[in-house]
Structure formats: C-alpha cells, structure tokens
Amino acid sequence: MKTVFDKTTRDELINRINMLNENSTAQWGKMNLYQMVKHCRLWEEMILGKKKYKRIFMGRLLGRMALKSSTKDEKPMMHNAITIPELRIKETGDFSSERKKWIALIEEHEHFSNPDFVHPFFGKMTKEQIGYHAYKHTDHHLRQFNC
C-alpha cells in the first residue's frame, strides 16, 4: 500500500496538489478549494505532532475497528467522512499560501517522528498505519477536487 513515508509517493501527491488551481471545484462534499487545502494543512500538522486534538466519543467506540478497515487495503476513503469540528473550515482565504504550507508539511514526512500520535477518531496508531492513512486522506481530498 502507498505511504507518505515513501519519497516517490510524496512526490506524486505534491505533483497532484500542484495541479489544483482557482478553478478546481469539489466533486462531492461541502468544502470549497481553500477550505479543503486548509483542512489538509491542519490535518498534516496534527499528524506531525504540531497540533493535538481530543479523542471524540464516536472514535472511542468505533475507532479501532474503523482504523483496521481503513488500512487493510488501497480502497479510497468514503465520501463525506466524519471530521472533528476543529478541522471543519468555515472561512475562505488565500489558496496559494495554504497550498505552499501543505506541501511543506508533506515534505516533512521524510523525517517523521511522532511516536506518541493519537488520532482523534482512530486513537493510537503505528507509524505504518499513519503512513497509509496520511496517504489515503490526501488522496481522498485530491480526488474530491479531480486531481
């Protein structure tokens, strides 16, 4: 399975991110381009340990089972998946600036070191699970915007 800890995979994701432009529109969901890019930037900060969020109740009930299902194969994430309130972006802003920040964070996976990471829904994850899920999350949102 693809992982963000593989340079070739990171390069592929960055190339796809660079395909996004002001005319990119969502194929599903409620986020516009800026909101999606900022959501992904904040999500990467969480994975890298720059931001921490509390576990959500549903995650405590279903997180382990959902993680196992999510990381068992290369099947893309389902549309309109649950996200924590802190990662629901309402405002709009400079897409280009957010995209640059997002790309820089993806590049940081080369030296990933966050062994204590706890996902707000899935809970504690192994480095392997983080790599797979980080790829799937980015791929999901790039597919959302046809990239």
C-alpha positions in Angstrom: 0.0 0.0 0.0 1.1 3.6 -0.6 2.5 5.5 2.3 3.6 9.2 2.8 6.9 7.8 4.1 7.9 6.8 0.6 9.6 9.7 -1.4 8.0 8.6 -4.7 4.5 8.7 -3.1 5.2 12.1 -1.6 6.4 13.4 -4.9 3.2 12.0 -6.6 1.0 13.7 -4.0 2.8 17.0 -4.3 2.5 16.9 -8.1 -1.2 16.4 -7.7 -1.5 19.2 -5.2 0.2 21.5 -7.7 -2.5 20.6 -10.2 -5.1 22.3 -8.1 -6.0 25.8 -9.3 -8.5 28.6 -8.6 -11.0 26.9 -11.0 -10.9 23.5 -9.2 -14.3 22.5 -7.8 -15.4 19.8 -5.5 -17.0 16.7 -6.9 -18.6 16.0 -3.5 -18.8 17.5 -0.1 -19.3 21.0 1.3 -15.8 22.4 1.2 -14.5 24.8 -1.4 -10.9 24.7 -2.6 -9.5 26.9 0.1 -11.3 25.1 2.9 -10.1 21.7 1.7 -6.5 22.8 1.4 -6.6 24.4 4.9 -8.3 21.4 6.3 -5.5 19.2 4.8 -2.8 21.6 6.1 -4.2 21.4 9.7 -4.6 17.7 9.4 -0.9 17.3 8.4 0.1 19.5 11.4 -1.9 17.1 13.6 -0.2 14.0 12.2 3.3 15.6 12.6 2.5 16.5 16.2 2.3 20.3 15.8 -1.3 20.3 16.9 -3.2 17.9 19.2 -6.9 17.3 19.4 -9.0 15.4 21.9 -10.5 12.0 21.1 -14.1 12.1 20.1 -16.7 9.9 21.7 -17.6 8.0 18.4 -13.9 7.4 17.9 -13.6 5.8 21.3 -16.5 3.4 20.4 -15.6 2.7 16.7 -12.1 4.0 16.1 -10.1 0.8 16.3 -12.5 -1.1 14.1 -12.6 1.7 11.5 -8.8 2.0 11.5 -8.4 -1.7 10.8 -10.9 -1.4 7.9 -9.3 1.8 6.6 -5.8 0.4 6.5 -6.4 -3.1 5.2 -6.4 -2.3 1.5 -6.0 0.5 -1.0 -9.7 1.2 -1.4 -10.2 5.0 -1.3 -11.8 6.6 1.7 -15.6 7.0 1.6 -17.1 10.4 0.6 -18.3 12.7 3.3 -16.4 11.0 6.2 -16.7 12.4 9.7 -14.2 15.0 10.7 -13.6 16.7 14.0 -15.0 20.2 14.5 -11.6 21.8 14.7 -10.8 20.7 11.1 -14.1 22.0 9.6 -13.1 25.2 7.9 -15.7 27.9 7.5 -13.8 30.9 6.3 -12.1 31.5 2.9 -8.7 32.9 2.2 -5.5 32.7 0.1 -5.5 29.2 -1.5 -1.9 29.6 -2.9 -0.4 30.4 0.5 -2.2 27.4 2.2 -1.1 25.1 -0.6 2.6 26.0 -0.1 2.2 25.3 3.7 0.5 22.0 2.9 3.3 20.9 0.5 6.0 21.8 3.1 4.3 19.7 5.7 4.0 16.7 3.4 7.7 17.0 2.7 8.3 16.8 6.5 7.2 13.2 6.4 10.7 12.3 5.2 11.9 12.8 8.8 8.7 11.8 10.6 9.0 11.4 14.3 5.7 11.4 16.3 5.6 8.0 18.1 3.0 9.2 20.6 0.5 10.3 17.9 -3.2 9.7 18.9 -5.7 10.3 16.1 -8.9 12.0 17.4 -11.1 9.2 15.9 -8.8 6.2 15.4 -6.8 6.5 18.6 -3.2 5.3 18.9 -1.7 4.4 15.5 1.5 2.7 14.4 3.9 4.5 12.1 2.8 2.2 9.3 -0.9 2.9 9.9 -0.1 6.7 10.0 1.7 6.5 6.7 -1.1 4.6 5.0 -3.8 6.7 6.4 -2.0 10.0 5.6 -1.7 8.9 2.0 -5.4 7.9 1.9 -6.5 11.2 3.4 -4.5 13.3 1.0 -5.6 11.1 -2.0 -9.2 11.4 -0.9 -9.2 15.2 -1.0 -7.3 15.4 -4.2 -9.8 13.0 -5.8 -12.5 15.3 -4.4 -11.1 18.1 -6.5 -10.4 15.9 -9.5 -6.6 15.8 -9.1 
